[in-house]
């Protein structure tokens, strides 16, 4: 497990600047989406009137986590492709 984490850390240190900027902005978008979903879920928990709020908040939370993982994986892929094309 520790070797896997070290491999990921080494990959992120060697990212291209543009790809690193794209991943950071993607994570920021995912974080903002996650905060909005938590606020919606908190509103549902406080008032407990509309079950639709729960489904909206839950779906937004799942989507924000999936977007974050997708940004990271696509960033690794684009970085590898870009480095292979430069050789």
Helices and strands as residue ranges (DSSP letters): H 2-13, H 17-47, H 51-86
